[in-house]
Structures are given as C-alpha cells and as structure tokens.
C-alpha cells in the first residue's frame, strides 16, 4: 500500500471511529440527561448506542492490554481500533494508566448493565476527545503529503 493510501486508510478508520463514538454518546446523553431532544431518541437507538459504545470500550480494553509485539502482529487484521488511537490513549493516560484501565472496565460494566453515571459519561467524553484528536492528526498528515 502506498504512503498516501495508507494515510488515507488511517484517516478514514480514525474518522469513522470518532464519528461512531460521538453519535452513540450524543444519543446516550440525550436520554440520560433528560434533554429536550430525548423524546426523539427511541429505546432501540439508545440500546444500539449502548451496545456500540460497549463494543468500542471492550475492544479498547483488549487492545491496550496487549503488549507492543502482540499489537504489531495484528496489523493484518481489520481492527475497530486504529493504532494511532491506542497511542493517543496511552499518551493521555500514561501517568495514571492502571487507574484508567480500571475506570474503563467499570464503564464497560455500566454499559452492559444498562446503567450510567457521571463518571462513565465523563470517561466516554474523554475517549471521544482522543478519537477526534486522532482523526484530526491523521487528516493533517494526509494533507501535508
């Protein structure tokens, strides 16, 4: 794959992840926060958003638990989580990584148990922020070529 093709693929994957997380999180926030838009979000959409976020958080937990060597071996797999996103998560939480992993596991349990807390919402917001940043960085890299 050429350098441009590789960058384009990285950006598309990162942008898709950021979009998926953001869309799902907005639906959950509308329903959870009893906002005026909550009446336009169906229970099916809320359940799909919760399942989508649980899938992302679960995959993220698996990926950040792997060693560097194991992760480099996965490049042949089509992955939900781009490598740049994992690097961004590791950089953001490097000083408190073990706490972050615990919080991530708790958020996954909350999503699966159909309960939300401010802590879970805030963590999902932070993950969304890293995904948005990753998409922006890959986009700028692509434009520099």
Secondary structure, DSSP 8 states (H G I E B T S, - for coil): --HHHHHHHHHHHHHHHHHHHHHHHHHHHHHHTT-GGGGGS-HHHHHHHHHHHHHHHHHHHHHHHS-HHHHHHGGGS--SS-HHHHHHHHHHTGGGHHHHHHHHHHHHHHHHTT---HHHHHHHHHHHHHHHHHHHHHHHHHHH-
